[in-house]
């Protein structure tokens, strides 16, 4: 049976070269008991253009495979109804493909990462578009860097919405404020695509608010990797080299 063997997370740095990332990934994989020769296929979903070509080169040189790069021009198994399909972030499409495959349609995906992104898939399994807001950390950093008396705080919800000091006031505005944003946007999306739409949360910051907003049907932190596997298998026959397993990379 197919299964996700391991997940590696490394910081994005557009100044790094293919050799640097290659050695880093090789060492991390070997630490998890995976040899570079075990990698027989690769699929790349990149939202950092300066690193896209570098990761393609890395896959060829370190793993000996030609990677599949996710774009709107390949077979996604899902029509993209965005005004200009090329403008949609590859990660948004990948998440939508995985969510519909796992949970059905209509579907709303809420990805809380660097940005807070909402994506909608119609009942006919068409990617419609969505909404993009600043991420939780971006907003918190903006307060810290642009005000003289506000400090960094732990991203946890306070016991009450009415903060009684600066720390709990910031936590209320950031954590509960974003919970309110998510709940309101999901409500608006459901009004447009169907009240029965399922809602899946993903992204590194989704657990910050998931206990404080009653809209999620499921939380799936591996949504992007699942989507990459699905899309790779739809397109593998057209690649110079393919295999039974996929080594998947996301730059973002």
Helices and strands as residue ranges (DSSP letters): H 18-31, G 36-38, E 42-46, H 49-58, I 59-63, E 68-69, G 85-87, H 90-103, E 107-112, E 115-121, E 127-134, H 136-146, H 166-171, I 172-176, H 177-193, E 198-202, H 206-209, G 210-212, E 218-219, H 223-235, G 236-238, E 247-251
